[in-house]
Amino acid sequence: MKSISENFTKIIKGIALGSVVFIGVSSCSSRDDKSEDLNNSAKATLNFNIVGIENAGGVSASASVDKQGSTLGGSSVITKENTVSLKDFDVLTSMEKVGGLGTIASSAGMNGAQAATQPMTSGVKYLIQVYVAGTTTSPVVNTVATAGVDPSITVPAGQSYDWYVFSTNDGTAPVINNGVISSSTIANKDVLYAKSAAPVTVQSGQNDLAVSFRRNTVRVDVNVDARGLFGKIDNTTTVELGTGTGGSFASVVKSGDLNIFTGAYTNIQAVPALVSGSNMVNTVGAQGDAGAIKTASFYTVDASTNSIPANLSVRLSTLGVNMDDNSLRTFTGASVAYTNTAITPVIGTQYLLNARMIESGVQVGSTVWARTNLFYAGYATDKYRFHPTNEYTIAEVLNLGVDPLLPLLQLGGQAFNVTNEYWNWRSLTPGGAPNSGDPCALVQPAGKWRMPLSSEFTSLGTNSNSNNTDAPLIGGARMASVWNLTSGTADLSYPMTSRNLFVPLFGYRTSDGQSILDSPGSLLTAVLANGSSYYWAGDANSGAPYFHYRAYTAAVTLPVLGSLVAVWGPAGVHTTSTTTLTQILNVGVPVLTKANPVTSSNVGLNIRCVRS
């Protein structure tokens, strides 16, 4: 029989052995739990889902800004439309405040985001930085991502973080040094900013963060509208925003160093900012042809008192316009002045300067005439246009009766639809119903041109200051009456024949729309040439519309007989009830008349518009 002490010893040893086994199992289990936590941490991801840019440039009926800088959508007029006359063209100017952006965009936590109105363009770069909550050094994440591919970023689980996302809305991501983005890298750029509204605690597995950017600048758009110049804006164009003109011009665009944690700027200074035509964009919602209206965007970080000064100026050191005939017309040295009062902006708001161009005219007496004839461009959105030049001819395709002088074959070959050159009286399309409206009033900008009055034609007198004849060997000839300017100087930006009042002789279109008669032609280079001009006035006498008429007739006898007869008839105003028109008068030859072919408002004549 064993003693009690021996039994007690065995019990103690058993307990000890059991304890060792238990401790071993417990330790093993503890190690397994830690391993599982680490593995779960490695699998914790932040999915940054880029929703877009809040209220990015939307224009609606009205706008307002509260004291904190939050904005309600819409736009409001700051400066009503005003006409600014420049050397080469006139400009209709106006200024608006566009619905801006609210406070800094953020995500309150998982799956939280403010509404965005514009998606970020695919391919745009942005930078993500993630910090342990409450810290501003040693970011846990510092990565560049690309719009269109939402990044998934691995971080340890069970930890709280602050995150920040930045972009300049282009193909280059910002560079951050010690929590600061340098002024030089964001000058005149569309700085977009988003951050977490509060620390985000990351759980194991997938963590979705919806990100909406806000604009962290004041944006000023300049809409350059070249529809009234009858072309599209070329890449040679340059646009600047500032104050003053010439040598006193100073940029109002400012940049500064951006603190990524606060979103605030320091070391704010003015910077040069020039937007080229290649960096302008087709204006959203523009009604004209693509390229006729383009927007240059400027971004300033200064939101101090009156930081948008009074009397802004848009400088167009070069304005290149691609014309309908594929020529490039270049205007230089234009500064467009605005009459706005000073503005204290809020970061995230947006302003719009409109610059609607009007082609300058040529002034004879008190009337400002268009430089070229009106035509209907069926291929264009803005169909009521002036020709880019007067240097073209319109010969009759087949005319065997050029007035009563000689039968003559004339050849055409026009590059445009010639019938769109001839209008029924006060019709809204060349062959449209007579007296249905003023087609000149539909030239862009609408309402700035009109048909001339008969009295304005009469004021030109019966003789022009000079005449132009350009007769080829055979076919269409360019002939025109030319009246000199009585105010201003010839504008060298326009073609030679558009620098004075150059009125070509293009004949008329018959009322059935089938023939063009009395347009200039020649045979054997000035041996024989003749033609007439017919232009509608906008008024009538007892229901009979007025028109302006002038004829040219030339004949050269054989050299052995030796004399030239080249006669311009008197310029004058007639009506559709006139019976005869004078061709040659008091030049040593018999008076020559012909029957008036313009006997109804359905006969197609040319139109030369005047300023309203």
FENBEL-V854380 format. One record per helix or strand. SS is the DSSP state (~ for helix, > for strand). FROM is the first residue (numbers start at 1). LEN is the number of residues. If there is no record, write none. Layout:
# FENBEL-V854380
ss-><SS/SS>
from-><FROM/FROM>
len-><LEN/LEN>
This chain:
# FENBEL-V854380
ss-><~/>/>/>/>/>/>/>/>/>/>/>/>/>/>/~/>/>/>/>/~/>/>/~/>/>/>/>/~/>/>/>/>/>/>/>/>/>/>/>/>/>/~/>/~/>/~/>/>/~/>/>/>/>/>/>/>/>/>/>/>/>>
from-><4/45/64/71/75/89/105/118/125/141/149/152/160/176/180/183/192/200/206/218/227/231/238/246/250/254/265/274/277/281/293/308/312/328/343/350/362/367/374/384/402/406/418/423/439/449/454/466/474/496/501/508/516/521/528/544/564/572/580/592/604/609>
len-><40/9/2/2/11/10/3/1/8/6/1/3/8/2/2/4/5/2/10/8/3/3/6/3/2/6/6/3/3/2/8/1/12/10/1/10/3/3/3/3/1/1/4/1/4/3/5/6/10/3/4/2/2/3/14/13/5/4/5/4/3/3>
